[in-house]
Amino acid sequence: MEDYKFHSDDIIATLEKLLGQFRDEKTSIDAAEVKSVQEFTLFMQIKKDLLKKLNHELAVAKKGQSRNNSIH
């Protein structure tokens, strides 16, 4: 019975060590995921703003072109 208890302590210690390593790695991966999501969100916002600006410029250009065509 004592041999079983002794081995159990080693197994539990190993599992606790692995759990600590797992938690550390999970924390690191979660932080990287948060950063990645933030970067993606910022990238998408920049692209949406650019698209909005370009669509506005296109509308202004079309309006100016239609004015020029109606004058002639």
CHARMM-style PDB file with segment names, atoms N, HN, CA, C and O in Angstrom:
ATOM      1  N   MET     1       0.815  -1.191   0.000  1.00  0.00      PROA
ATOM      2  CA  MET     1       0.000   0.000   0.000  1.00  0.00      PROA
ATOM      3  C   MET     1       0.862   1.260   0.000  1.00  0.00      PROA
ATOM      4  O   MET     1       0.495   2.251  -0.631  1.00  0.00      PROA
ATOM      5  N   GLU     2       1.963   1.244   0.671  1.00  0.00      PROA
ATOM      6  HN  GLU     2       2.261   0.439   1.184  1.00  0.00      PROA
ATOM      7  CA  GLU     2       2.851   2.410   0.731  1.00  0.00      PROA
ATOM      8  C   GLU     2       3.462   2.709  -0.642  1.00  0.00      PROA
ATOM      9  O   GLU     2       3.616   3.873  -1.009  1.00  0.00      PROA
ATOM     10  N   ASP     3       3.811   1.662  -1.401  1.00  0.00      PROA
ATOM     11  HN  ASP     3       3.686   0.716  -1.102  1.00  0.00      PROA
ATOM     12  CA  ASP     3       4.361   1.879  -2.743  1.00  0.00      PROA
ATOM     13  C   ASP     3       3.350   2.596  -3.630  1.00  0.00      PROA
ATOM     14  O   ASP     3       3.717   3.489  -4.393  1.00  0.00      PROA
ATOM     15  N   TYR     4       2.104   2.218  -3.536  1.00  0.00      PROA
ATOM     16  HN  TYR     4       1.806   1.493  -2.917  1.00  0.00      PROA
ATOM     17  CA  TYR     4       1.051   2.853  -4.338  1.00  0.00      PROA
ATOM     18  C   TYR     4       0.924   4.323  -3.977  1.00  0.00      PROA
ATOM     19  O   TYR     4       0.818   5.170  -4.864  1.00  0.00      PROA
ATOM     20  N   LYS     5       0.934   4.635  -2.704  1.00  0.00      PROA
ATOM     21  HN  LYS     5       1.020   3.947  -1.983  1.00  0.00      PROA
ATOM     22  CA  LYS     5       0.806   6.019  -2.250  1.00  0.00      PROA
ATOM     23  C   LYS     5       2.001   6.840  -2.725  1.00  0.00      PROA
ATOM     24  O   LYS     5       1.836   7.981  -3.156  1.00  0.00      PROA
ATOM     25  N   PHE     6       3.186   6.278  -2.651  1.00  0.00      PROA
ATOM     26  HN  PHE     6       3.320   5.351  -2.300  1.00  0.00      PROA
ATOM     27  CA  PHE     6       4.392   6.977  -3.070  1.00  0.00      PROA
ATOM     28  C   PHE     6       4.323   7.301  -4.558  1.00  0.00      PROA
ATOM     29  O   PHE     6       4.636   8.422  -4.958  1.00  0.00      PROA
ATOM     30  N   HSD     7       3.924   6.351  -5.371  1.00  0.00      PROA
ATOM     31  HN  HSD     7       3.670   5.440  -5.046  1.00  0.00      PROA
ATOM     32  CA  HSD     7       3.835   6.575  -6.805  1.00  0.00      PROA
ATOM     33  C   HSD     7       2.726   7.570  -7.145  1.00  0.00      PROA
ATOM     34  O   HSD     7       2.841   8.347  -8.093  1.00  0.00      PROA
ATOM     35  N   SER     8       1.683   7.534  -6.380  1.00  0.00      PROA
ATOM     36  HN  SER     8       1.590   6.902  -5.611  1.00  0.00      PROA
ATOM     37  CA  SER     8       0.582   8.472  -6.621  1.00  0.00      PROA
ATOM     38  C   SER     8       1.051   9.903  -6.423  1.00  0.00      PROA
ATOM     39  O   SER     8       0.656  10.792  -7.178  1.00  0.00      PROA
ATOM     40  N   ASP     9       1.881  10.139  -5.429  1.00  0.00      PROA
ATOM     41  HN  ASP     9       2.202   9.418  -4.816  1.00  0.00      PROA
ATOM     42  CA  ASP     9       2.388  11.480  -5.199  1.00  0.00      PROA
ATOM     43  C   ASP     9       3.200  11.971  -6.393  1.00  0.00      PROA
ATOM     44  O   ASP     9       3.090  13.130  -6.794  1.00  0.00      PROA
ATOM     45  N   ASP    10       4.013  11.085  -6.956  1.00  0.00      PROA
ATOM     46  HN  ASP    10       4.103  10.144  -6.630  1.00  0.00      PROA
ATOM     47  CA  ASP    10       4.803  11.457  -8.131  1.00  0.00      PROA
ATOM     48  C   ASP    10       3.912  11.760  -9.334  1.00  0.00      PROA
ATOM     49  O   ASP    10       4.149  12.711 -10.079  1.00  0.00      PROA
ATOM     50  N   ILE    11       2.901  10.947  -9.502  1.00  0.00      PROA
ATOM     51  HN  ILE    11       2.708  10.174  -8.897  1.00  0.00      PROA
ATOM     52  CA  ILE    11       1.983  11.150 -10.618  1.00  0.00      PROA
ATOM     53  C   ILE    11       1.234  12.468 -10.439  1.00  0.00      PROA
ATOM     54  O   ILE    11       1.099  13.237 -11.391  1.00  0.00      PROA
ATOM     55  N   ILE    12       0.753  12.729  -9.243  1.00  0.00      PROA
ATOM     56  HN  ILE    12       0.862  12.103  -8.470  1.00  0.00      PROA
ATOM     57  CA  ILE    12       0.034  13.972  -8.968  1.00  0.00      PROA
ATOM     58  C   ILE    12       0.950  15.169  -9.183  1.00  0.00      PROA
ATOM     59  O   ILE    12       0.528  16.173  -9.756  1.00  0.00      PROA
ATOM     60  N   ALA    13       2.186  15.079  -8.736  1.00  0.00      PROA
ATOM     61  HN  ALA    13       2.529  14.263  -8.270  1.00  0.00      PROA
ATOM     62  CA  ALA    13       3.134  16.175  -8.918  1.00  0.00      PROA
ATOM     63  C   ALA    13       3.383  16.421 -10.406  1.00  0.00      PROA
ATOM     64  O   ALA    13       3.446  17.569 -10.845  1.00  0.00      PROA
ATOM     65  N   THR    14       3.522  15.352 -11.173  1.00  0.00      PROA
ATOM     66  HN  THR    14       3.471  14.419 -10.816  1.00  0.00      PROA
ATOM     67  CA  THR    14       3.731  15.480 -12.612  1.00  0.00      PROA
ATOM     68  C   THR    14       2.522  16.141 -13.275  1.00  0.00      PROA
ATOM     69  O   THR    14       2.668  17.021 -14.123  1.00  0.00      PROA
ATOM     70  N   LEU    15       1.322  15.699 -12.873  1.00  0.00      PROA
ATOM     71  HN  LEU    15       1.204  14.984 -12.184  1.00  0.00      PROA
ATOM     72  CA  LEU    15       0.108  16.279 -13.444  1.00  0.00      PROA
ATOM     73  C   LEU    15      -0.041  17.750 -13.062  1.00  0.00      PROA
ATOM     74  O   LEU    15      -0.469  18.563 -13.881  1.00  0.00      PROA
ATOM     75  N   GLU    16       0.306  18.092 -11.832  1.00  0.00      PROA
ATOM     76  HN  GLU    16       0.654  17.431 -11.166  1.00  0.00      PROA
ATOM     77  CA  GLU    16       0.232  19.492 -11.412  1.00  0.00      PROA
ATOM     78  C   GLU    16       1.219  20.348 -12.200  1.00  0.00      PROA
ATOM     79  O   GLU    16       0.915  21.485 -12.562  1.00  0.00      PROA
ATOM     80  N   LYS    17       2.399  19.796 -12.461  1.00  0.00      PROA
ATOM     81  HN  LYS    17       2.645  18.873 -12.167  1.00  0.00      PROA
ATOM     82  CA  LYS    17       3.395  20.507 -13.252  1.00  0.00      PROA
ATOM     83  C   LYS    17       2.886  20.716 -14.681  1.00  0.00      PROA
ATOM     84  O   LYS    17       3.005  21.806 -15.240  1.00  0.00      PROA
ATOM     85  N   LEU    18       2.316  19.655 -15.260  1.00  0.00      PROA
ATOM     86  HN  LEU    18       2.219  18.770 -14.806  1.00  0.00      PROA
ATOM     87  CA  LEU    18       1.763  19.758 -16.605  1.00  0.00      PROA
ATOM     88  C   LEU    18       0.597  20.745 -16.661  1.00  0.00      PROA
ATOM     89  O   LEU    18       0.449  21.478 -17.639  1.00  0.00      PROA
ATOM     90  N   LEU    19      -0.223  20.762 -15.622  1.00  0.00      PROA
ATOM     91  HN  LEU    19      -0.102  20.167 -14.827  1.00  0.00      PROA
ATOM     92  CA  LEU    19      -1.332  21.700 -15.565  1.00  0.00      PROA
ATOM     93  C   LEU    19      -0.824  23.138 -15.545  1.00  0.00      PROA
ATOM     94  O   LEU    19      -1.377  24.010 -16.215  1.00  0.00      PROA
ATOM     95  N   GLY    20       0.227  23.377 -14.777  1.00  0.00      PROA
ATOM     96  HN  GLY    20       0.676  22.668 -14.232  1.00  0.00      PROA
ATOM     97  CA  GLY    20       0.823  24.719 -14.740  1.00  0.00      PROA
ATOM     98  C   GLY    20       1.359  25.132 -16.101  1.00  0.00      PROA
ATOM     99  O   GLY    20       1.162  26.265 -16.541  1.00  0.00      PROA
ATOM    100  N   GLN    21       2.040  24.199 -16.766  1.00  0.00      PROA
ATOM    101  HN  GLN    21       2.200  23.279 -16.409  1.00  0.00      PROA
ATOM    102  CA  GLN    21       2.569  24.489 -18.100  1.00  0.00      PROA
ATOM    103  C   GLN    21       1.436  24.745 -19.095  1.00  0.00      PROA
ATOM    104  O   GLN    21       1.520  25.642 -19.934  1.00  0.00      PROA
ATOM    105  N   PHE    22       0.382  23.946 -18.986  1.00  0.00      PROA
ATOM    106  HN  PHE    22       0.314  23.217 -18.304  1.00  0.00      PROA
ATOM    107  CA  PHE    22      -0.771  24.121 -19.868  1.00  0.00      PROA
ATOM    108  C   PHE    22      -1.403  25.495 -19.659  1.00  0.00      PROA
ATOM    109  O   PHE    22      -1.716  26.191 -20.625  1.00  0.00      PROA
ATOM    110  N   ARG    23      -1.586  25.877 -18.420  1.00  0.00      PROA
ATOM    111  HN  ARG    23      -1.332  25.312 -17.635  1.00  0.00      PROA
ATOM    112  CA  ARG    23      -2.198  27.179 -18.127  1.00  0.00      PROA
ATOM    113  C   ARG    23      -1.328  28.327 -18.641  1.00  0.00      PROA
ATOM    114  O   ARG    23      -1.841  29.306 -19.184  1.00  0.00      PROA
ATOM    115  N   ASP    24      -0.016  28.203 -18.468  1.00  0.00      PROA
ATOM    116  HN  ASP    24       0.401  27.409 -18.027  1.00  0.00      PROA
ATOM    117  CA  ASP    24       0.891  29.242 -18.972  1.00  0.00      PROA
ATOM    118  C   ASP    24       0.798  29.356 -20.495  1.00  0.00      PROA
ATOM    119  O   ASP    24       0.729  30.456 -21.044  1.00  0.00      PROA
ATOM    120  N   GLU    25       0.797  28.211 -21.161  1.00  0.00      PROA
ATOM    121  HN  GLU    25       0.853  27.318 -20.716  1.00  0.00      PROA
ATOM    122  CA  GLU    25       0.715  28.210 -22.624  1.00  0.00      PROA
ATOM    123  C   GLU    25      -0.640  28.746 -23.087  1.00  0.00      PROA
ATOM    124  O   GLU    25      -0.710  29.497 -24.060  1.00  0.00      PROA
ATOM    125  N   LYS    26      -1.707  28.368 -22.402  1.00  0.00      PROA
ATOM    126  HN  LYS    26      -1.650  27.758 -21.611  1.00  0.00      PROA
ATOM    127  CA  LYS    26      -3.045  28.854 -22.753  1.00  0.00      PROA
ATOM    128  C   LYS    26      -3.131  30.370 -22.582  1.00  0.00      PROA
ATOM    129  O   LYS    26      -3.707  31.062 -23.421  1.00  0.00      PROA
ATOM    130  N   THR    27      -2.562  30.876 -21.506  1.00  0.00      PROA
ATOM    131  HN  THR    27      -2.093  30.314 -20.824  1.00  0.00      PROA
ATOM    132  CA  THR    27      -2.559  32.326 -21.280  1.00  0.00      PROA
ATOM    133  C   THR    27      -1.814  33.036 -22.402  1.00  0.00      PROA
ATOM    134  O   THR    27      -2.268  34.070 -22.894  1.00  0.00      PROA
ATOM    135  N   SER    28      -0.692  32.495 -22.802  1.00  0.00      PROA
ATOM    136  HN  SER    28      -0.323  31.656 -22.402  1.00  0.00      PROA
ATOM    137  CA  SER    28       0.101  33.075 -23.883  1.00  0.00      PROA
ATOM    138  C   SER    28      -0.663  33.048 -25.204  1.00  0.00      PROA
ATOM    139  O   SER    28      -0.675  34.034 -25.941  1.00  0.00      PROA
ATOM    140  N   ILE    29      -1.290  31.936 -25.495  1.00  0.00      PROA
ATOM    141  HN  ILE    29      -1.281  31.135 -24.896  1.00  0.00      PROA
ATOM    142  CA  ILE    29      -2.047  31.795 -26.739  1.00  0.00      PROA
ATOM    143  C   ILE    29      -3.269  32.706 -26.725  1.00  0.00      PROA
ATOM    144  O   ILE    29      -3.595  33.319 -27.741  1.00  0.00      PROA
ATOM    145  N   ASP    30      -3.943  32.801 -25.591  1.00  0.00      PROA
ATOM    146  HN  ASP    30      -3.679  32.303 -24.766  1.00  0.00      PROA
ATOM    147  CA  ASP    30      -5.106  33.696 -25.478  1.00  0.00      PROA
ATOM    148  C   ASP    30      -4.700  35.151 -25.696  1.00  0.00      PROA
ATOM    149  O   ASP    30      -5.418  35.903 -26.355  1.00  0.00      PROA
ATOM    150  N   ALA    31      -3.562  35.549 -25.149  1.00  0.00      PROA
ATOM    151  HN  ALA    31      -2.979  34.938 -24.613  1.00  0.00      PROA
ATOM    152  CA  ALA    31      -3.072  36.920 -25.331  1.00  0.00      PROA
ATOM    153  C   ALA    31      -2.758  37.179 -26.806  1.00  0.00      PROA
ATOM    154  O   ALA    31      -3.065  38.249 -27.330  1.00  0.00      PROA
ATOM    155  N   ALA    32      -2.152  36.205 -27.466  1.00  0.00      PROA
ATOM    156  HN  ALA    32      -1.903  35.335 -27.040  1.00  0.00      PROA
ATOM    157  CA  ALA    32      -1.841  36.348 -28.891  1.00  0.00      PROA
ATOM    158  C   ALA    32      -3.133  36.439 -29.700  1.00  0.00      PROA
ATOM    159  O   ALA    32      -3.199  37.197 -30.668  1.00  0.00      PROA
ATOM    160  N   GLU    33      -4.143  35.691 -29.323  1.00  0.00      PROA
ATOM    161  HN  GLU    33      -4.089  35.075 -28.537  1.00  0.00      PROA
ATOM    162  CA  GLU    33      -5.429  35.734 -30.023  1.00  0.00      PROA
ATOM    163  C   GLU    33      -6.092  37.097 -29.860  1.00  0.00      PROA
ATOM    164  O   GLU    33      -6.622  37.650 -30.823  1.00  0.00      PROA
ATOM    165  N   VAL    34      -6.064  37.637 -28.649  1.00  0.00      PROA
ATOM    166  HN  VAL    34      -5.634  37.188 -27.867  1.00  0.00      PROA
ATOM    167  CA  VAL    34      -6.643  38.966 -28.410  1.00  0.00      PROA
ATOM    168  C   VAL    34      -5.928  40.008 -29.265  1.00  0.00      PROA
ATOM    169  O   VAL    34      -6.571  40.864 -29.874  1.00  0.00      PROA
ATOM    170  N   LYS    35      -4.607  39.937 -29.308  1.00  0.00      PROA
ATOM    171  HN  LYS    35      -4.085  39.242 -28.814  1.00  0.00      PROA
ATOM    172  CA  LYS    35      -3.836  40.879 -30.118  1.00  0.00      PROA
ATOM    173  C   LYS    35      -4.177  40.731 -31.598  1.00  0.00      PROA
ATOM    174  O   LYS    35      -4.326  41.723 -32.311  1.00  0.00      PROA
ATOM    175  N   SER    36      -4.300  39.499 -32.046  1.00  0.00      PROA
ATOM    176  HN  SER    36      -4.179  38.693 -31.467  1.00  0.00      PROA
ATOM    177  CA  SER    36      -4.629  39.235 -33.441  1.00  0.00      PROA
ATOM    178  C   SER    36      -6.013  39.783 -33.797  1.00  0.00      PROA
ATOM    179  O   SER    36      -6.196  40.369 -34.864  1.00  0.00      PROA
ATOM    180  N   VAL    37      -6.971  39.594 -32.917  1.00  0.00      PROA
ATOM    181  HN  VAL    37      -6.823  39.118 -32.050  1.00  0.00      PROA
ATOM    182  CA  VAL    37      -8.323  40.104 -33.152  1.00  0.00      PROA
ATOM    183  C   VAL    37      -8.311  41.632 -33.197  1.00  0.00      PROA
ATOM    184  O   VAL    37      -8.975  42.236 -34.039  1.00  0.00      PROA
ATOM    185  N   GLN    38      -7.562  42.251 -32.297  1.00  0.00      PROA
ATOM    186  HN  GLN    38      -7.023  41.761 -31.612  1.00  0.00      PROA
ATOM    187  CA  GLN    38      -7.463  43.715 -32.293  1.00  0.00      PROA
ATOM    188  C   GLN    38      -6.851  44.228 -33.594  1.00  0.00      PROA
ATOM    189  O   GLN    38      -7.338  45.197 -34.176  1.00  0.00      PROA
ATOM    190  N   GLU    39      -5.787  43.577 -34.045  1.00  0.00      PROA
ATOM    191  HN  GLU    39      -5.391  42.790 -33.572  1.00  0.00      PROA
ATOM    192  CA  GLU    39      -5.132  43.987 -35.285  1.00  0.00      PROA
ATOM    193  C   GLU    39      -6.068  43.820 -36.476  1.00  0.00      PROA
ATOM    194  O   GLU    39      -6.115  44.676 -37.360  1.00  0.00      PROA
ATOM    195  N   PHE    40      -6.810  42.719 -36.498  1.00  0.00      PROA
ATOM    196  HN  PHE    40      -6.772  42.024 -35.780  1.00  0.00      PROA
ATOM    197  CA  PHE    40      -7.748  42.478 -37.587  1.00  0.00      PROA
ATOM    198  C   PHE    40      -8.862  43.528 -37.579  1.00  0.00      PROA
ATOM    199  O   PHE    40      -9.230  44.057 -38.628  1.00  0.00      PROA
ATOM    200  N   THR    41      -9.388  43.821 -36.407  1.00  0.00      PROA
ATOM    201  HN  THR    41      -9.089  43.391 -35.555  1.00  0.00      PROA
ATOM    202  CA  THR    41     -10.455  44.816 -36.285  1.00  0.00      PROA
ATOM    203  C   THR    41      -9.972  46.180 -36.764  1.00  0.00      PROA
ATOM    204  O   THR    41     -10.688  46.873 -37.487  1.00  0.00      PROA
ATOM    205  N   LEU    42      -8.773  46.566 -36.369  1.00  0.00      PROA
ATOM    206  HN  LEU    42      -8.192  46.003 -35.782  1.00  0.00      PROA
ATOM    207  CA  LEU    42      -8.197  47.832 -36.817  1.00  0.00      PROA
ATOM    208  C   LEU    42      -8.006  47.832 -38.331  1.00  0.00      PROA
ATOM    209  O   LEU    42      -8.337  48.814 -38.996  1.00  0.00      PROA
ATOM    210  N   PHE    43      -7.482  46.751 -38.875  1.00  0.00      PROA
ATOM    211  HN  PHE    43      -7.214  45.953 -38.335  1.00  0.00      PROA
ATOM    212  CA  PHE    43      -7.276  46.623 -40.317  1.00  0.00      PROA
ATOM    213  C   PHE    43      -8.604  46.774 -41.058  1.00  0.00      PROA
ATOM    214  O   PHE    43      -8.681  47.504 -42.046  1.00  0.00      PROA
ATOM    215  N   MET    44      -9.641  46.094 -40.591  1.00  0.00      PROA
ATOM    216  HN  MET    44      -9.579  45.501 -39.789  1.00  0.00      PROA
ATOM    217  CA  MET    44     -10.948  46.168 -41.234  1.00  0.00      PROA
ATOM    218  C   MET    44     -11.521  47.578 -41.158  1.00  0.00      PROA
ATOM    219  O   MET    44     -12.133  48.049 -42.116  1.00  0.00      PROA
ATOM    220  N   GLN    45     -11.331  48.251 -40.033  1.00  0.00      PROA
ATOM    221  HN  GLN    45     -10.834  47.868 -39.255  1.00  0.00      PROA
ATOM    222  CA  GLN    45     -11.834  49.619 -39.903  1.00  0.00      PROA
ATOM    223  C   GLN    45     -11.130  50.551 -40.879  1.00  0.00      PROA
ATOM    224  O   GLN    45     -11.767  51.408 -41.491  1.00  0.00      PROA
ATOM    225  N   ILE    46      -9.830  50.389 -41.026  1.00  0.00      PROA
ATOM    226  HN  ILE    46      -9.313  49.693 -40.529  1.00  0.00      PROA
ATOM    227  CA  ILE    46      -9.070  51.206 -41.974  1.00  0.00      PROA
ATOM    228  C   ILE    46      -9.581  50.961 -43.396  1.00  0.00      PROA
ATOM    229  O   ILE    46      -9.768  51.909 -44.160  1.00  0.00      PROA
ATOM    230  N   LYS    47      -9.805  49.704 -43.747  1.00  0.00      PROA
ATOM    231  HN  LYS    47      -9.653  48.934 -43.127  1.00  0.00      PROA
ATOM    232  CA  LYS    47     -10.288  49.378 -45.094  1.00  0.00      PROA
ATOM    233  C   LYS    47     -11.705  49.910 -45.318  1.00  0.00      PROA
ATOM    234  O   LYS    47     -12.019  50.395 -46.406  1.00  0.00      PROA
ATOM    235  N   LYS    48     -12.557  49.823 -44.303  1.00  0.00      PROA
ATOM    236  HN  LYS    48     -12.303  49.429 -43.420  1.00  0.00      PROA
ATOM    237  CA  LYS    48     -13.920  50.361 -44.426  1.00  0.00      PROA
ATOM    238  C   LYS    48     -13.883  51.876 -44.612  1.00  0.00      PROA
ATOM    239  O   LYS    48     -14.624  52.421 -45.429  1.00  0.00      PROA
ATOM    240  N   ASP    49     -13.026  52.551 -43.859  1.00  0.00      PROA
ATOM    241  HN  ASP    49     -12.423  52.108 -43.195  1.00  0.00      PROA
ATOM    242  CA  ASP    49     -12.895  54.000 -43.994  1.00  0.00      PROA
ATOM    243  C   ASP    49     -12.391  54.374 -45.391  1.00  0.00      PROA
ATOM    244  O   ASP    49     -12.881  55.322 -46.005  1.00  0.00      PROA
ATOM    245  N   LEU    50     -11.418  53.625 -45.880  1.00  0.00      PROA
ATOM    246  HN  LEU    50     -11.020  52.855 -45.382  1.00  0.00      PROA
ATOM    247  CA  LEU    50     -10.885  53.876 -47.226  1.00  0.00      PROA
ATOM    248  C   LEU    50     -11.969  53.656 -48.277  1.00  0.00      PROA
ATOM    249  O   LEU    50     -12.117  54.463 -49.195  1.00  0.00      PROA
ATOM    250  N   LEU    51     -12.720  52.577 -48.148  1.00  0.00      PROA
ATOM    251  HN  LEU    51     -12.600  51.921 -47.403  1.00  0.00      PROA
ATOM    252  CA  LEU    51     -13.790  52.292 -49.098  1.00  0.00      PROA
ATOM    253  C   LEU    51     -14.845  53.395 -49.074  1.00  0.00      PROA
ATOM    254  O   LEU    51     -15.329  53.807 -50.128  1.00  0.00      PROA
ATOM    255  N   LYS    52     -15.200  53.868 -47.905  1.00  0.00      PROA
ATOM    256  HN  LYS    52     -14.807  53.533 -47.049  1.00  0.00      PROA
ATOM    257  CA  LYS    52     -16.170  54.950 -47.777  1.00  0.00      PROA
ATOM    258  C   LYS    52     -15.650  56.215 -48.468  1.00  0.00      PROA
ATOM    259  O   LYS    52     -16.392  56.888 -49.184  1.00  0.00      PROA
ATOM    260  N   LYS    53     -14.379  56.529 -48.248  1.00  0.00      PROA
ATOM    261  HN  LYS    53     -13.777  55.982 -47.666  1.00  0.00      PROA
ATOM    262  CA  LYS    53     -13.762  57.714 -48.865  1.00  0.00      PROA
ATOM    263  C   LYS    53     -13.751  57.584 -50.384  1.00  0.00      PROA
ATOM    264  O   LYS    53     -14.096  58.528 -51.095  1.00  0.00      PROA
ATOM    265  N   LEU    54     -13.357  56.423 -50.874  1.00  0.00      PROA
ATOM    266  HN  LEU    54     -13.077  55.657 -50.297  1.00  0.00      PROA
ATOM    267  CA  LEU    54     -13.287  56.221 -52.323  1.00  0.00      PROA
ATOM    268  C   LEU    54     -14.678  56.253 -52.958  1.00  0.00      PROA
ATOM    269  O   LEU    54     -14.841  56.793 -54.052  1.00  0.00      PROA
ATOM    270  N   ASN    55     -15.670  55.688 -52.293  1.00  0.00      PROA
ATOM    271  HN  ASN    55     -15.537  55.249 -51.404  1.00  0.00      PROA
ATOM    272  CA  ASN    55     -17.036  55.750 -52.815  1.00  0.00      PROA
ATOM    273  C   ASN    55     -17.542  57.185 -52.850  1.00  0.00      PROA
ATOM    274  O   ASN    55     -18.256  57.575 -53.774  1.00  0.00      PROA
ATOM    275  N   HSD    56     -17.173  57.963 -51.848  1.00  0.00      PROA
ATOM    276  HN  HSD    56     -16.593  57.646 -51.098  1.00  0.00      PROA
ATOM    277  CA  HSD    56     -17.559  59.384 -51.832  1.00  0.00      PROA
ATOM    278  C   HSD    56     -16.889  60.122 -52.995  1.00  0.00      PROA
ATOM    279  O   HSD    56     -17.539  60.898 -53.696  1.00  0.00      PROA
ATOM    280  N   GLU    57     -15.607  59.882 -53.197  1.00  0.00      PROA
ATOM    281  HN  GLU    57     -15.079  59.252 -52.628  1.00  0.00      PROA
ATOM    282  CA  GLU    57     -14.888  60.520 -54.296  1.00  0.00      PROA
ATOM    283  C   GLU    57     -15.485  60.118 -55.644  1.00  0.00      PROA
ATOM    284  O   GLU    57     -15.589  60.944 -56.551  1.00  0.00      PROA
ATOM    285  N   LEU    58     -15.879  58.847 -55.774  1.00  0.00      PROA
ATOM    286  HN  LEU    58     -15.795  58.176 -55.038  1.00  0.00      PROA
ATOM    287  CA  LEU    58     -16.497  58.374 -57.008  1.00  0.00      PROA
ATOM    288  C   LEU    58     -17.833  59.083 -57.239  1.00  0.00      PROA
ATOM    289  O   LEU    58     -18.135  59.497 -58.358  1.00  0.00      PROA
ATOM    290  N   ALA    59     -18.623  59.218 -56.187  1.00  0.00      PROA
ATOM    291  HN  ALA    59     -18.378  58.881 -55.278  1.00  0.00      PROA
ATOM    292  CA  ALA    59     -19.915  59.899 -56.310  1.00  0.00      PROA
ATOM    293  C   ALA    59     -19.715  61.355 -56.705  1.00  0.00      PROA
ATOM    294  O   ALA    59     -20.452  61.877 -57.542  1.00  0.00      PROA
ATOM    295  N   VAL    60     -18.736  62.008 -56.117  1.00  0.00      PROA
ATOM    296  HN  VAL    60     -18.138  61.584 -55.438  1.00  0.00      PROA
ATOM    297  CA  VAL    60     -18.444  63.403 -56.459  1.00  0.00      PROA
ATOM    298  C   VAL    60     -17.991  63.498 -57.918  1.00  0.00      PROA
ATOM    299  O   VAL    60     -18.407  64.407 -58.635  1.00  0.00      PROA
ATOM    300  N   ALA    61     -17.156  62.582 -58.353  1.00  0.00      PROA
ATOM    301  HN  ALA    61     -16.818  61.843 -57.770  1.00  0.00      PROA
ATOM    302  CA  ALA    61     -16.661  62.592 -59.731  1.00  0.00      PROA
ATOM    303  C   ALA    61     -17.808  62.346 -60.708  1.00  0.00      PROA
ATOM    304  O   ALA    61     -17.887  63.001 -61.747  1.00  0.00      PROA
ATOM    305  N   LYS    62     -18.692  61.412 -60.383  1.00  0.00      PROA
ATOM    306  HN  LYS    62     -18.627  60.880 -59.539  1.00  0.00      PROA
ATOM    307  CA  LYS    62     -19.835  61.140 -61.258  1.00  0.00      PROA
ATOM    308  C   LYS    62     -20.759  62.358 -61.323  1.00  0.00      PROA
ATOM    309  O   LYS    62     -21.271  62.704 -62.387  1.00  0.00      PROA
ATOM    310  N   LYS    63     -20.963  62.996 -60.183  1.00  0.00      PROA
ATOM    311  HN  LYS    63     -20.547  62.715 -59.318  1.00  0.00      PROA
ATOM    312  CA  LYS    63     -21.815  64.186 -60.141  1.00  0.00      PROA
ATOM    313  C   LYS    63     -21.200  65.296 -60.996  1.00  0.00      PROA
ATOM    314  O   LYS    63     -21.900  65.975 -61.748  1.00  0.00      PROA
ATOM    315  N   GLY    64     -19.891  65.469 -60.872  1.00  0.00      PROA
ATOM    316  HN  GLY    64     -19.322  64.918 -60.262  1.00  0.00      PROA
ATOM    317  CA  GLY    64     -19.194  66.486 -61.675  1.00  0.00      PROA
ATOM    318  C   GLY    64     -19.255  66.140 -63.152  1.00  0.00      PROA
ATOM    319  O   GLY    64     -19.397  67.032 -63.988  1.00  0.00      PROA
ATOM    320  N   GLN    65     -19.149  64.871 -63.484  1.00  0.00      PROA
ATOM    321  HN  GLN    65     -19.034  64.147 -62.804  1.00  0.00      PROA
ATOM    322  CA  GLN    65     -19.201  64.455 -64.890  1.00  0.00      PROA
ATOM    323  C   GLN    65     -20.600  64.677 -65.455  1.00  0.00      PROA
ATOM    324  O   GLN    65     -20.747  65.112 -66.597  1.00  0.00      PROA
ATOM    325  N   SER    66     -21.625  64.379 -64.662  1.00  0.00      PROA
ATOM    326  HN  SER    66     -21.506  64.025 -63.734  1.00  0.00      PROA
ATOM    327  CA  SER    66     -22.981  64.585 -65.169  1.00  0.00      PROA
ATOM    328  C   SER    66     -23.271  66.067 -65.357  1.00  0.00      PROA
ATOM    329  O   SER    66     -24.018  66.439 -66.261  1.00  0.00      PROA
ATOM    330  N   ARG    67     -22.693  66.916 -64.517  1.00  0.00      PROA
ATOM    331  HN  ARG    67     -22.086  66.614 -63.782  1.00  0.00      PROA
ATOM    332  CA  ARG    67     -22.845  68.373 -64.699  1.00  0.00      PROA
ATOM    333  C   ARG    67     -22.179  68.818 -65.990  1.00  0.00      PROA
ATOM    334  O   ARG    67     -22.739  69.618 -66.739  1.00  0.00      PROA
ATOM    335  N   ASN    68     -20.983  68.301 -66.250  1.00  0.00      PROA
ATOM    336  HN  ASN    68     -20.528  67.651 -65.642  1.00  0.00      PROA
ATOM    337  CA  ASN    68     -20.252  68.664 -67.462  1.00  0.00      PROA
ATOM    338  C   ASN    68     -20.978  68.190 -68.697  1.00  0.00      PROA
ATOM    339  O   ASN    68     -20.974  68.883 -69.714  1.00  0.00      PROA
ATOM    340  N   ASN    69     -21.601  67.033 -68.641  1.00  0.00      PROA
ATOM    341  HN  ASN    69     -21.604  66.469 -67.815  1.00  0.00      PROA
ATOM    342  CA  ASN    69     -22.334  66.492 -69.789  1.00  0.00      PROA
ATOM    343  C   ASN    69     -23.613  67.298 -70.032  1.00  0.00      PROA
ATOM    344  O   ASN    69     -24.012  67.470 -71.183  1.00  0.00      PROA
ATOM    345  N   SER    70     -24.249  67.783 -68.999  1.00  0.00      PROA
ATOM    346  HN  SER    70     -23.925  67.643 -68.064  1.00  0.00      PROA
ATOM    347  CA  SER    70     -25.505  68.522 -69.171  1.00  0.00      PROA
ATOM    348  C   SER    70     -25.240  69.942 -69.670  1.00  0.00      PROA
ATOM    349  O   SER    70     -26.129  70.556 -70.260  1.00  0.00      PROA
ATOM    350  N   ILE    71     -24.056  70.467 -69.452  1.00  0.00      PROA
ATOM    351  HN  ILE    71     -23.334  69.969 -68.973  1.00  0.00      PROA
ATOM    352  CA  ILE    71     -23.701  71.817 -69.907  1.00  0.00      PROA
ATOM    353  C   ILE    71     -23.476  71.798 -71.421  1.00  0.00      PROA
ATOM    354  O   ILE    71     -23.811  72.770 -72.099  1.00  0.00      PROA
ATOM    355  N   HSD    72     -22.934  70.748 -71.947  1.00  0.00      PROA
ATOM    356  HN  HSD    72     -22.662  69.959 -71.396  1.00  0.00      PROA
ATOM    357  CA  HSD    72     -22.588  70.666 -73.382  1.00  0.00      PROA
ATOM    358  C   HSD    72     -23.793  70.395 -74.159  1.00  0.00      PROA
ATOM    359  OT1 HSD    72     -23.726  70.287 -75.383  1.00  0.00      PROA
TER     360      HSD     72
END
